[in-house]
Amino acid sequence: MKLTALATLILVGALALSGCTTGAPETDTTPAASSATATASATAAPADGACAGVSVVVDFGALDAPEIRDCVATATAETIAASTVLETAGVATEGTAEWGDQVVCRVSGRPAADETIDVAGETPFTESCASMPAAAAYWALWVKPTADAEWEYAEEGLGSLELEPGQSVGLVFTTGTETPTPGS
């Protein structure tokens, strides 16, 4: 009896740990996800600012890197995952160990794990991506519901945010007490 209980505990533990593997990410194979993924493509952002798909703006702020602006075509998809939009635009994101892709910790490798972040009035630090980023330096996720609307903080994390053609998604590395909007 004790051997059976021990074997059961080992099996349950192994199954639980298998969900924590660091291999390739799982792919969502639902029809909507595969349609959005298959039809998304990045194109240069039009000079007049019009984008028939989803506009992308990444502002590295104090990290001193060139801003990224792109337009991701969505073809016939009615909604598309924000993470797919960013990936299609060539923007790699990394979440945190505790919160996964709901919290953006790094964008295109910035801030790097060995990059010291200096914010006035704060002790310099590096971002470990273990949990929530520091309140003094973090990636803010923004959404613009229509081309002529104002930027709004996203009401959900990157991992669950869905966008529609005509909307925009923005990431801004924010430091200090001011929170600039994408591209400002």
Contacts in CASP RR format, 6 or more apart in sequence:
PFRMAT RR
TARGET T0000
AUTHOR 0000-0000-0000
METHOD contacts of the structure
MODEL  1
MKLTALATLILVGALALSGCTTGAPETDTTPAASSATATASATAAPADGA
CAGVSVVVDFGALDAPEIRDCVATATAETIAASTVLETAGVATEGTAEWG
DQVVCRVSGRPAADETIDVAGETPFTESCASMPAAAAYWALWVKPTADAE
WEYAEEGLGSLELEPGQSVGLVFTTGTETPTPGS
27 33 0 8 1.000
28 34 0 8 1.000
32 77 0 8 1.000
32 79 0 8 1.000
33 81 0 8 1.000
33 84 0 8 1.000
35 76 0 8 1.000
35 77 0 8 1.000
36 74 0 8 1.000
36 77 0 8 1.000
36 79 0 8 1.000
36 80 0 8 1.000
36 81 0 8 1.000
36 84 0 8 1.000
37 84 0 8 1.000
39 73 0 8 1.000
39 74 0 8 1.000
39 75 0 8 1.000
39 76 0 8 1.000
39 77 0 8 1.000
40 72 0 8 1.000
40 73 0 8 1.000
40 74 0 8 1.000
40 75 0 8 1.000
40 77 0 8 1.000
40 80 0 8 1.000
40 84 0 8 1.000
40 85 0 8 1.000
40 88 0 8 1.000
41 72 0 8 1.000
41 73 0 8 1.000
41 75 0 8 1.000
41 88 0 8 1.000
42 70 0 8 1.000
42 71 0 8 1.000
42 72 0 8 1.000
42 73 0 8 1.000
42 88 0 8 1.000
42 89 0 8 1.000
42 90 0 8 1.000
43 70 0 8 1.000
43 71 0 8 1.000
43 72 0 8 1.000
43 73 0 8 1.000
44 70 0 8 1.000
44 71 0 8 1.000
45 51 0 8 1.000
45 55 0 8 1.000
45 69 0 8 1.000
45 70 0 8 1.000
45 71 0 8 1.000
46 71 0 8 1.000
49 55 0 8 1.000
49 147 0 8 1.000
50 147 0 8 1.000
51 71 0 8 1.000
51 147 0 8 1.000
51 166 0 8 1.000
51 168 0 8 1.000
52 71 0 8 1.000
52 73 0 8 1.000
52 74 0 8 1.000
52 165 0 8 1.000
52 166 0 8 1.000
53 71 0 8 1.000
53 72 0 8 1.000
53 73 0 8 1.000
53 74 0 8 1.000
53 165 0 8 1.000
53 166 0 8 1.000
54 71 0 8 1.000
54 72 0 8 1.000
54 74 0 8 1.000
54 80 0 8 1.000
54 85 0 8 1.000
54 163 0 8 1.000
54 164 0 8 1.000
54 165 0 8 1.000
54 166 0 8 1.000
54 167 0 8 1.000
54 168 0 8 1.000
54 169 0 8 1.000
55 69 0 8 1.000
55 70 0 8 1.000
55 71 0 8 1.000
55 72 0 8 1.000
55 144 0 8 1.000
55 147 0 8 1.000
55 166 0 8 1.000
55 167 0 8 1.000
55 168 0 8 1.000
55 169 0 8 1.000
56 68 0 8 1.000
56 69 0 8 1.000
56 70 0 8 1.000
56 71 0 8 1.000
56 72 0 8 1.000
56 85 0 8 1.000
56 86 0 8 1.000
56 89 0 8 1.000
56 91 0 8 1.000
56 168 0 8 1.000
56 169 0 8 1.000
56 170 0 8 1.000
57 67 0 8 1.000
57 68 0 8 1.000
57 69 0 8 1.000
57 168 0 8 1.000
57 169 0 8 1.000
57 170 0 8 1.000
57 171 0 8 1.000
57 182 0 8 1.000
57 183 0 8 1.000
58 67 0 8 1.000
58 68 0 8 1.000
58 69 0 8 1.000
58 91 0 8 1.000
58 107 0 8 1.000
58 108 0 8 1.000
58 170 0 8 1.000
58 171 0 8 1.000
58 172 0 8 1.000
58 182 0 8 1.000
59 67 0 8 1.000
59 170 0 8 1.000
59 171 0 8 1.000
59 172 0 8 1.000
59 173 0 8 1.000
59 180 0 8 1.000
59 182 0 8 1.000
59 183 0 8 1.000
59 184 0 8 1.000
60 66 0 8 1.000
60 67 0 8 1.000
60 107 0 8 1.000
60 110 0 8 1.000
60 173 0 8 1.000
61 172 0 8 1.000
61 173 0 8 1.000
61 174 0 8 1.000
61 175 0 8 1.000
61 180 0 8 1.000
62 117 0 8 1.000
62 118 0 8 1.000
62 119 0 8 1.000
62 137 0 8 1.000
62 173 0 8 1.000
62 175 0 8 1.000
63 110 0 8 1.000
63 111 0 8 1.000
63 115 0 8 1.000
63 173 0 8 1.000
65 108 0 8 1.000
65 110 0 8 1.000
67 183 0 8 1.000
68 89 0 8 1.000
68 91 0 8 1.000
68 108 0 8 1.000
70 89 0 8 1.000
70 90 0 8 1.000
70 91 0 8 1.000
72 80 0 8 1.000
72 85 0 8 1.000
72 88 0 8 1.000
72 89 0 8 1.000
74 80 0 8 1.000
74 165 0 8 1.000
77 165 0 8 1.000
78 164 0 8 1.000
78 165 0 8 1.000
79 162 0 8 1.000
79 163 0 8 1.000
79 164 0 8 1.000
80 162 0 8 1.000
80 163 0 8 1.000
80 164 0 8 1.000
81 159 0 8 1.000
81 161 0 8 1.000
81 162 0 8 1.000
81 163 0 8 1.000
82 141 0 8 1.000
82 154 0 8 1.000
82 158 0 8 1.000
82 159 0 8 1.000
82 161 0 8 1.000
82 162 0 8 1.000
82 163 0 8 1.000
82 169 0 8 1.000
83 93 0 8 1.000
83 101 0 8 1.000
83 158 0 8 1.000
83 159 0 8 1.000
83 161 0 8 1.000
85 163 0 8 1.000
85 169 0 8 1.000
86 92 0 8 1.000
86 93 0 8 1.000
86 158 0 8 1.000
86 169 0 8 1.000
86 171 0 8 1.000
90 108 0 8 1.000
91 107 0 8 1.000
91 108 0 8 1.000
91 171 0 8 1.000
92 106 0 8 1.000
92 107 0 8 1.000
92 108 0 8 1.000
92 109 0 8 1.000
93 101 0 8 1.000
93 104 0 8 1.000
93 106 0 8 1.000
93 107 0 8 1.000
93 158 0 8 1.000
93 171 0 8 1.000
94 104 0 8 1.000
94 105 0 8 1.000
94 106 0 8 1.000
94 107 0 8 1.000
94 109 0 8 1.000
94 129 0 8 1.000
95 101 0 8 1.000
95 102 0 8 1.000
95 103 0 8 1.000
95 104 0 8 1.000
95 105 0 8 1.000
95 106 0 8 1.000
95 129 0 8 1.000
95 158 0 8 1.000
96 103 0 8 1.000
96 105 0 8 1.000
96 129 0 8 1.000
96 130 0 8 1.000
96 131 0 8 1.000
96 132 0 8 1.000
96 133 0 8 1.000
97 129 0 8 1.000
97 130 0 8 1.000
97 131 0 8 1.000
98 130 0 8 1.000
98 131 0 8 1.000
98 132 0 8 1.000
99 131 0 8 1.000
99 132 0 8 1.000
100 159 0 8 1.000
101 157 0 8 1.000
101 158 0 8 1.000
101 159 0 8 1.000
102 156 0 8 1.000
102 157 0 8 1.000
102 158 0 8 1.000
102 159 0 8 1.000
102 160 0 8 1.000
103 132 0 8 1.000
103 133 0 8 1.000
103 157 0 8 1.000
103 158 0 8 1.000
104 139 0 8 1.000
104 141 0 8 1.000
104 158 0 8 1.000
104 171 0 8 1.000
105 127 0 8 1.000
105 129 0 8 1.000
105 133 0 8 1.000
105 139 0 8 1.000
106 112 0 8 1.000
106 127 0 8 1.000
106 129 0 8 1.000
106 139 0 8 1.000
107 139 0 8 1.000
107 171 0 8 1.000
107 173 0 8 1.000
110 173 0 8 1.000
111 117 0 8 1.000
111 126 0 8 1.000
111 127 0 8 1.000
111 137 0 8 1.000
111 173 0 8 1.000
113 126 0 8 1.000
113 127 0 8 1.000
113 128 0 8 1.000
113 129 0 8 1.000
114 126 0 8 1.000
115 126 0 8 1.000
115 127 0 8 1.000
116 124 0 8 1.000
116 125 0 8 1.000
116 126 0 8 1.000
117 124 0 8 1.000
117 125 0 8 1.000
117 126 0 8 1.000
117 127 0 8 1.000
117 134 0 8 1.000
117 137 0 8 1.000
117 175 0 8 1.000
118 124 0 8 1.000
119 134 0 8 1.000
119 136 0 8 1.000
119 137 0 8 1.000
119 175 0 8 1.000
119 176 0 8 1.000
120 176 0 8 1.000
122 134 0 8 1.000
122 136 0 8 1.000
122 137 0 8 1.000
122 176 0 8 1.000
125 134 0 8 1.000
125 137 0 8 1.000
127 133 0 8 1.000
127 134 0 8 1.000
127 137 0 8 1.000
132 138 0 8 1.000
133 139 0 8 1.000
136 175 0 8 1.000
136 176 0 8 1.000
137 173 0 8 1.000
137 174 0 8 1.000
137 175 0 8 1.000
137 176 0 8 1.000
138 173 0 8 1.000
138 174 0 8 1.000
139 171 0 8 1.000
139 172 0 8 1.000
139 173 0 8 1.000
139 174 0 8 1.000
140 153 0 8 1.000
140 171 0 8 1.000
140 172 0 8 1.000
140 173 0 8 1.000
140 174 0 8 1.000
140 179 0 8 1.000
141 153 0 8 1.000
141 154 0 8 1.000
141 157 0 8 1.000
141 158 0 8 1.000
141 161 0 8 1.000
141 169 0 8 1.000
141 170 0 8 1.000
141 171 0 8 1.000
142 151 0 8 1.000
142 152 0 8 1.000
142 153 0 8 1.000
142 154 0 8 1.000
142 168 0 8 1.000
142 169 0 8 1.000
142 170 0 8 1.000
142 171 0 8 1.000
142 172 0 8 1.000
142 181 0 8 1.000
142 182 0 8 1.000
143 151 0 8 1.000
143 152 0 8 1.000
143 153 0 8 1.000
143 154 0 8 1.000
143 155 0 8 1.000
143 161 0 8 1.000
143 163 0 8 1.000
143 167 0 8 1.000
143 168 0 8 1.000
143 169 0 8 1.000
143 170 0 8 1.000
144 150 0 8 1.000
144 151 0 8 1.000
144 152 0 8 1.000
144 167 0 8 1.000
144 168 0 8 1.000
144 169 0 8 1.000
144 170 0 8 1.000
144 182 0 8 1.000
145 152 0 8 1.000
145 167 0 8 1.000
146 166 0 8 1.000
146 167 0 8 1.000
147 166 0 8 1.000
147 168 0 8 1.000
150 181 0 8 1.000
151 168 0 8 1.000
151 170 0 8 1.000
151 181 0 8 1.000
151 182 0 8 1.000
154 161 0 8 1.000
154 169 0 8 1.000
161 169 0 8 1.000
163 169 0 8 1.000
168 182 0 8 1.000
170 182 0 8 1.000
171 182 0 8 1.000
172 179 0 8 1.000
172 180 0 8 1.000
172 181 0 8 1.000
172 182 0 8 1.000
172 183 0 8 1.000
174 180 0 8 1.000
END
